Structure formats: structure tokens, C-alpha cells
């Protein structure tokens, strides 16, 4: 599952973006990736590991909701049953 979020562009500054991805590894665990930064600038990548799908999905949804509360808009979704997870 992948989710790309972006802030509306402000005058004179590049928009901020955030990518949240949830992937299963070969051993059955789950990895949550959170990447954020500015368009054309530096980015920060954080990785969290989970043993169960339910815990990983709850963390994914929490990360998504936190970014939406900060003013980010969902731009691209991939691997979801519904348009916004």
C-alpha cells in the first residue's frame, strides 16, 4: 500500500510532500515507511517494523490521519480497497 500526500503550494515556497508505504517482507513481517520533505529538496525517511498486519495497518492509518490533520491532501493512492484507505 502506498499513499502520497502534499500540501497546497504557498506563494514563494515549494509544497511539502509525504509518502507513506506499508509493505510485507519475506518473513511475514510488515514495514511502514514514512518519507517527508519539500518538493525538490531534502527528505527524511523513517522505517518501523511490525509483526502483525493489524498493528501495521493501525500505524499506517494513524500516520495518514496525522498528516491530513496537518493540512496535507491525498494525491495518489495505490493498493487500497477504497480511494482513501
Secondary structure in CASP SS format (residue, H / E / C, confidence):
PFRMAT SS
TARGET T0000
AUTHOR 0000-0000-0000
METHOD secondary structure of the structure
MODEL  1
X C 1.00
X E 1.00
X E 1.00
X E 1.00
X E 1.00
X E 1.00
X C 1.00
X C 1.00
X C 1.00
X C 1.00
X C 1.00
X C 1.00
X C 1.00
X C 1.00
X C 1.00
X E 1.00
X E 1.00
X E 1.00
X E 1.00
X E 1.00
X E 1.00
X E 1.00
X E 1.00
X E 1.00
X C 1.00
X C 1.00
X C 1.00
X C 1.00
X C 1.00
X E 1.00
X E 1.00
X E 1.00
X E 1.00
X E 1.00
X E 1.00
X E 1.00
X E 1.00
X E 1.00
X C 1.00
X C 1.00
X C 1.00
X C 1.00
X E 1.00
X E 1.00
X E 1.00
X E 1.00
X E 1.00
X E 1.00
X E 1.00
X E 1.00
X C 1.00
X C 1.00
X H 1.00
X H 1.00
X H 1.00
X H 1.00
X H 1.00
X H 1.00
X H 1.00
X H 1.00
X H 1.00
X H 1.00
X H 1.00
X H 1.00
X H 1.00
X H 1.00
X H 1.00
X H 1.00
X H 1.00
X C 1.00
X C 1.00
X C 1.00
X E 1.00
X E 1.00
X E 1.00
X E 1.00
X E 1.00
X E 1.00
X C 1.00
X C 1.00
X C 1.00
X C 1.00
X C 1.00
X C 1.00
X C 1.00
END
